[in-house]
Amino acid sequence: MSNTNITKEEVLAIFPKVAETMADALGCDVEQVKLDASLIDDLGAESIDFLDIVFRLERAFKVKIPRGKIVEEARGSLSESEFEKGGQVTEAGVARLKDFLSEVPAERFKTPLLAAHIPRLFTTETFCKMVIRQQRAAASAATA
């Protein structure tokens, strides 16, 4: 699913609640949680914090966020072998990530990009968009 139809207004509408949730999970001031903040590099999140953040966002927004959802959606139609080889994200994979994670500044995409370092790219806005996509999925499932 593409991010192209998620508007800045939609992101800004849920950002305060996402920022508050992240600040609580990470034990930082809500003022530190900016839309473009890298959860790992700027906010000091660790992998265990991602689980806590996702759990808290699920509760706060009443959505279900399957584990690994961001990377799975970022991979899109690429097979695992097209996306990553030997722990490194392929050129096609990096291009797909740049498109999917359009909120991430281009200079944060280091080459070679190790698959294990993909979470370093995630920003507060990445999580806002994930919540919006899950809200939409839930709404369309309810009307189906």
Residue pairs with C-beta under 8 A, 6 or more apart in sequence:
1 73
1 133
2 99
2 100
3 100
3 102
3 103
3 129
6 129
6 132
6 133
10 132
11 35
11 125
11 128
11 129
11 132
14 61
14 128
14 131
14 132
15 35
15 124
15 125
15 128
17 60
17 61
18 33
18 57
18 60
18 124
18 127
18 128
18 131
19 30
19 33
19 124
20 30
20 33
21 53
21 56
21 57
21 60
22 28
22 33
22 39
22 43
22 53
22 124
22 127
23 29
23 30
23 32
23 33
24 56
25 49
25 52
25 53
25 56
26 33
26 39
26 43
26 44
26 45
26 49
26 53
28 43
28 44
32 42
32 43
33 43
33 124
34 42
34 124
35 103
35 123
35 124
35 125
35 128
36 103
36 105
36 123
36 124
36 125
37 43
37 123
37 124
38 108
38 120
38 121
38 122
38 123
39 45
39 49
39 50
39 53
39 119
39 122
39 123
39 124
39 127
40 46
40 119
40 120
40 122
41 120
45 53
47 119
50 119
50 122
51 67
53 127
54 65
54 67
57 63
57 65
57 127
57 130
57 131
58 64
58 65
61 131
61 134
61 135
63 131
63 134
63 135
63 138
64 134
64 138
65 130
65 131
65 134
66 72
69 130
69 134
70 122
70 126
70 130
71 118
73 100
73 133
74 96
74 97
74 100
74 101
74 118
75 83
75 93
75 96
76 96
76 100
78 92
78 93
78 96
82 90
82 92
82 93
83 89
83 90
83 92
83 93
83 96
84 90
84 93
84 115
87 114
87 115
87 116
88 112
88 113
88 114
88 115
89 97
89 112
89 113
89 114
89 115
89 118
93 113
94 109
94 111
94 113
97 109
97 113
97 118
97 121
98 104
98 106
98 109
101 121
101 122
101 126
103 123
103 125
103 126
103 129
104 121
104 122
104 123
104 126
108 120
108 121
109 121
110 117
